[in-house]
Amino acid sequence: MGRVGQRHSHRRSASTDARHRVSSLEPEADIHEAQASAPAPAPHLLHLKYRPDIDGLRAVAVLSVLCFHAFPGLLPGGFIGVDLFFVISGYLITTILLGSLAGAGFSYREFYARRIRRIFPALLLVMGCSFAFGWWVLLPDEFRQLGRQTAAAGVFLSNFGFWSESGYFDTAALGKPLLHLWSLAVEEQFYIAWPLLLALAWRGGRRVMALTVAIGLASFLVNVGLVHAKPAATFYLPWSRFWELLAGALLAWLRLHRPRAFGLRNQLQSIVGLALIAFGLLTIDEGRAFPGWWAVTPVLGACLCIAAGPEAGPNRVLLGAKWLVGVGLVSYPLYLWHWPLLVYARILAGDTPSIGVRGAVAAASVLLAWATWRWVERPLRHGRQRATVAALAACMVLLAGLGALAAAGKLGGRQDDPMLADLAAAAQDWKFPDGLAPAGPNQPPLFSIGNGPRRVLLIGDSHVQQYAPRAVELARTAPDRLQHIEFGTGSLCPPIPGVLQLFGADCEAQRDALLALARSDQVDTVVLGACWSCYFIEMTRPDPAHRKVDVFYYQQDGVQHGFRDGNGVPLALQSLENTLRELAAHKKVYLLLDNPRGSAFEPRHGVAGSRLGRLSVASASPTVPDDPDQARLRAQLRQIAERAGAQVIDPAATLCHEGQCLRAMPDGAPAYMDDNHLRAAFARSAATWLDPVLSGSAP
């Protein structure tokens, strides 16, 4: 699932949101100015000589990202555009800073005033339009989330915001209108820290290169060291991204002091650089652990292209082409516009829009970008009014404040039907691990409740976590019957040795530790559960969005057997049977089957009307037909458990009758929080099928 959705689906885990690549392509420095003459006595900022090839490289970056977002199957590595731009930004800003420090000095006031003039006009326009349109069309919970995005973007902390909320139940990246501002936040955080550090190094003996290499190397080591264990943090946070900007900074120093450091002729540098970028665009996809080592390809490619200079043939002919330079000039507003437009098009369509709609959105993005550049960005950037900077800053504070009010529920959207709020409450009704106690730092990730004599270990994914409210309820109503219950779970981590999900490298170690505990004499009863239909049905179907996010069986010899495009499913089912048989030979073992799932169980399935008009909640049947594929899978899993000597717990025996499965509570409120998880209120009161195991009364 895409990192697009969390590669976007997280499935929707940290690895799902982190993996839908979005970037901001912000123009850097006033490189369209004429080169300054002799430095003035007062501190000032250097103005660079214009290089059309850098604008062309910027255009390559923004068009790559636009293509990846609008037509993901065409350019699998389009998301590396952000890495290209990080290098460009680091190069240009450091060149300006070094030139200023070597001249009359550096003015922080002028620097940040220019940043505001450069960044705020287009950003305020796009954020304001996104917020206003969201007020018109979004559901209450969606508008609150947009408020959080707006508030974080207003103070340039979007990357921290998206990292902190990344998780299995984080809204898909495709539904976040301001997700692309995370990288703008990284850049602005760099612009706060780097001028100060560079000035200190300059005054302390001009050890600029040593400082750049030291910080860049530390950042790179954090990047490669955490990309598997903490993919969301590595993707969003500045300390694992600064090395890319510092690569450009180091290039700026070398261009000034060691112009022949690369040891290649300019023509060859340009050719190799463009080849590396093309290689990255065509081969790096969402299936890679990114940034990690893979990010070296676009970063080195961008460095070589910039180092080659504007006179190198490929730079002059290809990157310097007039149409590409023209796109580069409007790359910042183009990126700002294209992502919210694509997100809202998807929200209005209720799914991935048609190719025609996405093409129209891309064209509209270009037109809006040009208009923004022509009538908003340029006038405010070059205006002489002294109050412009203060006015822009005040507008940003105001917009961030409106976002904070929306996030706190103090400012509601137009879609204010009270029933919509009830659906939003259902979508937030998830309580794990509330009411449970962590088992300790030296254990596998365990949460426990109850003090009974028998130790019951539940292993699985979020479809095991959903039963925690039932255990908490039994602890309240019948504490003397509750055994010592422990939940050892991880989102998108099925309890089957060898089965991995992309970007779930931490799953394997966690699962191994939990299964080792399950085999030990410390545990009396083991329950294995998961969203079996997610893995063995959903993950075997074609991926129309071509996101290439897959669950695979990873064999001991290192060969990957795909669930979508290989023989991974029978291998995984055999591994499950072997695990059950091994455990059942020594203790009581249960296989917890899955609850029914599908789009009809989603609380918003009952929403009627048009988002552009008025939305309401239509009355719906409390039941939906059982899915025949899921029924067949449940029967297959039952046979596997019986052969292995394990007992079966089947929620469908309670939830489904005569081919109809429950989707609402007795009062008509949704029983599910999304299309596959039971909401906490329903699990707390109705998930009695697990009581015999939790209370120790099962035969």
N, C-alpha and C positions, 0 to 999 in steps of 0.2 A: 504494500500500500504505500502509496506514494509518499515520498518525502515531500509529499505533497500534501501531503498529505499525508499524515504522519505517516518520507520520500514519498507521501502524505498520508500516509497514515501513520501515523505514529505507530503502527497500525493505529492507533493514533497515539503513539508514544513519543517520548522525547525523540526517539529516532524517527517516527511517522512524520511532526510539524516541522522539525529540523531538517526534514529532508526535502521539502518543497523549496527549491532554491529561489530566493528572491533577493534582489540587491538594489541599492540605489546608486545611480550614476550621477553623482554631483559634480558639476564643473569646478575646477580648482584654479585659484589664482587668477589674476587679471592678465591672462596671457595674450589677450587680444589688444593690449595696449602697445604703444611704441616703446622701445627700450628706453629707459630713463637716461638722461644725460648725466652730467657730473652730479654726484651726490650732494644734497643740501646739508647744511651744517646740523640741522635738527634730525633726530632719528626718524627714519621713514622706511617704508617697504619698497624693496626692489621690484620693478616691473620687468617681466620677461619679454624677450623677443618672441614674437609669435611663431609657432611651429604647426603648420597645417597637418603634418603627419600624426601629431598627437591627437588632434581633433579627429582624424580618421581612425586612430586606434580606439578612441572613445566611442566612435560610432560602431565599430566592430563589437565593442562590449555591450552597448545598449541594444543593438539589433539582435545579438545572440540571446540576450535575456528575453527580449520581446518574443522572439521566435519560440524559445523554449516554453514560455508561459502560454502563448496562444496556440501553438502547434507542437506539443511536446514530443511527438514521434519523429519530427523532422530533424531536430538538432539535440541529441541526447545530452550533450555537455554544455548547452547554452548558459547554464547557471554560472559557469566560470567567468562570465563577464564581470562579476563583482570583483574577482581577483585581479583581473586586468586593471580595473579602475583603482583598486587599492594601490597598486604599484604606481600608476600615473599620479595619483594624489600625493603619495609620499615623495615622489621625485620632484614635482613642481613646488610643493610647499617648502621642501628642504632647500631647493635651489634659491628660492626667495629669501628664506631665513639666513642661509649662509652668505648670500650677497649683501643682505642688510647688515649682518653682524660685521662683515669685513669692511663695510662702508661707514656710514654715519651712525649706525646702531639700529636697534630694533624697537619699534613702537608697538607695545601690546594694545594700546587703545586703538591705533589705526588698524592693526591686524584684525581684531574682533569686530570693529565697525565694518570693515570690508567683508568679513564673514557673514554678518547679518544682512548686509545689502545683497550679497551674492545668494545666500541660501533662503532667506525668509520670504521674499515676494512670491515665488512660485510655490513654495511649500505651504504658505498660508492659504493660498488660493485652492490648492488641491485638498488640503486637510479640511478647510471650511466647506467646500462642496461635498466632500465625502461625508462629513458629519451631518450636513443638512439633508442630503439624500438618504442617509441612514435613518435620520429622524422620521422621514416620510415612509420608508418601506420596511424597516426591520421590526422583528418581533421584540418584545420587551427584554428578554435575556440577550438577544443579539445586540440591541442598542446599548445595553449596559457594557457589554464587552467592547463595543466600538468606543464608548466613553473611556474605558481603561486604555485602549490603544491611543486615543487622542491625547489624553493626559500625559502618558509616557512619552509620546512623540514630541509634545510641547516642551519637555525638559531634556530631550535627547537621551532618554533612557529606555527606548523601545527594545533594544537588544536584551537588557536585563528583564524587562517585563515579559517578553515572549519566552525567554529561558525559564523564568520562575513559574510560568503557567504551563510549560510543556509537560505533557503527560498523556496517558492513554485517553483521558476524557477531555483533553484540550480540543477546542473546536478546530476542525480541519483548516489547514493553511488556505485552502481555496475559499474559505468563508471569512477571511480577515482582510478588510479593505486596506489597512495600513501596515500590513506585515512587512512590506518592502522597505519600511523606514528603519529596520533594524541596523542596516549597514551604514545608513546616514548617521545613526547614533555612534557607531564604532568610529567613524571618521571624526566626528566632532569631539569625541573623547580623546582621540589622538591629537587633535588640534589644541586641546587644553593642556595636555601633558608635554607634548614634544617641544614646543617653543621654549618652555621653561627649562627642560632638561638640556636642550641644545645650548641655550644661553649660559647655563652653569658650566657645561663642558668647555665652551669657548673661553669664558673668563678663567677657568681653572687650568689653562695651559693648552687649550685648543685640542683636547683629546677627543675630537668629534668622532673619528672613525672607530676608536676603541669603544666608545659609548654605544654607537649604533650597532656594532657587531655584537656586543655583549647583550644588549636588550633584545636584539633581533634573534640571537641564538637561543636565549632563554624562552622567548615566546614560541619559537619553532619547536623546541623540545616539549613544551607544554602541549602544543598542537599534536604532535605525533604520539606523545605519551598518553593522551586522554581521549583520542578520537574514537577508540573502540569502547572504552569503559564509560565515558561521559560524552556521547556524541552531540547532544543538544547544547551542553555547555561549551564544547569545543567549537561548535558552529556559530554560536551567538556572542560569546563573551570576548572582550577586547584583548585579554592577555594571550589568547590563542590565535588572534588575528593580526596583532600589531606587526608581526614579522613581515607580513606582506607589504604594509606601508613602509616599513623600515628597509625592505629590499630596494624600494624606490629611493629612500633617503640615502642609502649607501651608494646607489648609482649616481645620485646627485653629487655626492662628495668625490667619487671617482672621476666623474666627468670634469670636475673643476680642478682636481689635483693629480689625477692619474688617467689622463684621457686615453691611454693605450693599454689600460689594465686588462681589457678583455682579450687582447692578443689576436683578434680576428679582424679581417678587413671589413669595412663598413657594409659592403654588399653582402658578404657572407653572413655577418651578424643579422642583417635584416631577413635574409632568406631562412636562416635557422630559427629565428624568433617567430616568424610567421608560420613556419612549419610546426613548431611546438604548439602554437595557439590552435592551428587547424587540427592537430592531433588530439588536443584536449577537447575541442568542441565535438569531435566525432567519436571519441572512445571513452571519455570519462562520463559515466552516467550515474543515476541515483543509486545504483547498486554498489558504488564504491564508498569506502570509508573516507568521507571528505569533511574538512580539508585534508588533514593528514599529509602523507607523502605525495599524494596525487596533486596537491595544489602547487607543488614545485613546478609542474609543467607550464601552466599559464603564467606563473610569476616569472620564471626564467624567460619565457617567450616574450613577455612584455618588456622585461629589462633589456633584452637583446635588441628589440625593435627600437626602443628609445635611445639606447646607446649608439645605434647605427647612425643616428642623425638624420636631418631632413634631406640631405643630398644623396643618401643611399638610394640606388635605383628603385628597389621594391617599395621603399617608403615614399619616394616622390611620385611614383606612377600609381601604386595601388592605394596606399593610405592617404596620399595627397590628392586623390581624385576629387573633383569639385563636389559631386553629389554626396560622397562619403563625408567630406569636410562639413557640408551643409547639415547632414544628420548629426555630426558631432557637436555643432553649435547649439542644437536644441536637445541634446541628449538628456540633460537634467530634467527639464519639464516633460520630455517624452517618457522617461521612466516613471516619474511621479504620477502621470496620468494613466498609463496603460494598465497598471495593476488594479487600482480601484475599479476601473471600467470593466475589466475582465471579471472581477469578483462580483460586482453587482449584476453583470449579465448572467452569471451563473446562478446567483440568488433568485433573480426574476424568472429564470428558466426552470429552476428547481433541480437542475442537473447540469452536466457539461453542455454548453451551448453548441449549436451546429457550427460546422466549419465556416459557413457563410456569415453567421453572427460574429464569430471570433475574428474573421477577416474585416468585418465592418468596424469592430471595436479597435482593431489595430490601426485602421485608416483614421478613425476618429481621434485616436491618441496622437497621431502625427499632426493632424490639423490643430488640435488643442495645444499641443506642444509649441507649434510655430506661433500661434496666437499669443500664448503666454509669454514666450520669449520676446515677441515683437512689442506687445502693448503692456506687459506687466514687468517682466524681468529687466529688460533694458532701461526703461524710463526710471525705475526706482533704483537701479544699480548705479546709474550715472547721474542721477539727479543731484542738484546743488543744495537742496534744502537741508539745513542742519538738523531739523527735527525728524528727518526720515528714519534714522536708526532708532530713535526713541519710540517713534510711532509703531514701527515694525515689531520692536520688542514688546510693547504694550499689547499689541494685537495677539502675539503669540501667548502671552500670559493669560489674556482673556479666553482664548480658544482652549488652552490647557485647563483653565478653570471650568469651562463648560463641560469639558470631557470628564473632569473629576465629579461634577454634579451628576452627570449621567451615570457614571460608574457607581456612585453611591445611591442611585435610585431617586435622587432629588429632582431630576429632570427626566421626564418620560418622553417616549416617542409618540408619534401620531397613532400608531396601532395600539389602542388602549383598552380593547375589550377585556373585561376582568377574567374571562375564561382563558385568554391567551396567557395571562399571568399564572394561572393554574398550571398550564402546560409547561411554562418556563420553570415553575417550582418543581415539577416532576423531573425535568431534565437536569436539575441540580441536586436531586435527592440521592446522593451517594455518601455513605457514612464510613467506609473503611479507611483507616483503622480505628475510628472513634469507639471508645469503650474497651479497647484491647490494650494490653500492656506490652511494650517491647521486651523481648526475651533477653537482651543483653548484647553488648558490643562484640563479644567473641563468638557469638552464635551465627548460623546462617540467618538471613532476614526473617525473623519469626515474630509474630504477635500472638499473645496468649490471653486466655480467660478461663476461669474456673479452677477449682482445687480438688476435683475428684481424684480417685485412686488410679484411674486408667488414663494414660497419655494418648490422646488422639491427635494425629498429625494430618492436616489437610494440605495437599500439595497441588498446585495448579496455577491458573492465570486469574484474570479478573472475574471469571465466571465461578470461581471459588470464593474470591473476596466478597462477592455480592451476598453471601450467606452470613457474614459477620454480624449484621444486625439481629439475625435470628438467635445466634449464640448469646449476644448481649441481652436480648429479651428473656431468654431462659435463665440467664444469671440473675435477672431481676425477679422473675416470677417463680422459679424453682431452683434456687441456688444449690440445694442439697442433692439434686439429681444431676447437675452438670458435671461432666468429667473435666479433666485438665485438657483444654482444647488449644491447639496451636495452628495458626495459619502460616504456612510457608509458601508464599506466592510471588509471582512477578508478571506484570502485564505482558501479553504476547509471549509467554514462556510456558508452553505445554509440557506436562511431566513425562515426556518421552525422550529417552536418551537418543541423541543424534539429530533431533529436529531443532532447527534454528530458524530464526527470522532475520532478514537483512537488518543490520545495525542492532542486532540483539546479542552482541558478543558476550555481554555480562550474564546473559541467561544461562549459558552452558555451565559456568562455574557455580552459579547459584543453585541450579538444578542438581548438579553433581553432589554438592554439599547436602542438600535436602534429602536426596535419595540415599546417601550414605547414612544420614541420621535415621531414615526410615528403616534401613536394614539392621540397625543396631538394636540391642536389647533395651534401650531406653524408651522405645516407642512400642505401645501395645497394639494400636490400631492405625491403619493408614487409609486415607481417602484420596484417590486421584481423580481430579476433575479438570475440565477445560471447556472452552468454546469449540467443541469438536467439529461442529458444522462450519465454523470459521475456517479451520485448517483443511478439512477433508471435503468440503463442498465449495465454499467461497473461493478458496485459494487454488482450486483446480479449474476454475472457469476462465475464459479468455479475459484479457485485460484491455478493454476498448480504448482506454486512455493511453496505452503504451507506456505506463509508468515503470514497468519492469520490476515492480516490487513483488517479491515472491517469498513463500515459505519453502524451505528445501530440507531434504534429509541429508545430513552430512555424514558420510560413511567414514570409518576409521582410516581408510587409505587416503582420505582427503578428497575423494570424488563427490561432487554435489549432484544429487538426484532431485530435480525440480518437481514440485507438486503440479505446476502448470504444464511443464514441457518435458516431463520425464517419468520415471517409475518410482518417485518419492513416496507416494501414498501407500502402496502395499508394503514397502520397506518400513515406513513409519508405523503402520498398524502391526506389523510383526514385532517391531521393537517394543511397542506398548504391551503386546501379549507376553513377550518374554519378561518384561519388568513385572507385570502382574503375577506371573507364575513364580518368579523368584521370590517376591515378597510373600505371596500366599502360602509358600511352603513353610513359613516360620511364624506367621501372625495373621490376624484378621485383616482382610483387605477388601476395600469397596471401590468400585468404579462408579463415579458420579456422572451420569449422563447429562446432556445439555438441556436447558429449557428451550422451548420453541422460539424462533427468532425470524425476523424479516421486516420489511418496510412497513407492513400493516401494524406492527407493534409499536412503532415510533409514535410518541404522543402527538407530534405535529401532523400525523397522518390525517387527523380530523379537521385540520384547518381548511376553511373554505373561503372563497373570494379571491380578490386580486391584491397583490402587494401595492400596486399603483393606485388601487381604489381602497376598499375597506376589507379587512380580514375578520372572520368570525370563526367560532368553533361549532361545527355541525355535529348533530347527534350521530353516533355511530354504534354499530352492533358491539356488544361486550365480548364477542368471540370472533375469531377468524379461522378459516380452514387450515388444518395442519398441512405442512409442506410434505409432499410424498418423498422427496429426496432426504429430508431430515428424518422422516419415519424409517426409511430404509437404513440410514446410517445408525440410528438407535438400535435397530434389530441386529445389525452387523456387530456393533460394539457389545451388545448383550451376549452374542455368541462367543466373542473373543474372551469376555470375562468368565463365562461358564467353562470354556476350555482351560482357562488358566487357574481355575479354582477360586476366583474372586466373586463377591456378591455385588449386585447391581442396585443402585439407587436411581430411580427414573422420575424426574420431576413431571414428565408428560403424563404419567399415570394419574397425577392429581390435577394438572392444568388442562388436560385434553380429554374430551368425551365425545364419542361418536364422530370423530374427525374434526371437531371444533375445539380450538384452544383459546383459553382466557387471555384477554388483553386489558381488562379493566377491573378495578376493585368494586366491591358491592355498591359503593356510593357513586359509581361512574367515573371516578378519577383514574388516570392511567396507572396500570400495574407495572409499566416499564419506564425506565428513564431515557432509553433510546431504542434502537431497533433490536437490541439483543440482551440488554442487562435489566434484570429486575430492579425496580427502585427500592430504596431502603424501607419505606413504609410498608410496601407489600411483602417483602422478604421477612420483615420483623413479625408481621401478623399471620402470614399465610404459608411460609415455607416450612410446613410441618414434616415434610418427607425426610428431612435431615434429623429430626428430633431423636429417633431411636439410636443413632450413632452418637450424637452429642450427649445424650443422657446415659449412654451405656446400656440401654435396654434392648438393643438389637440382638437377634439370636446369633 
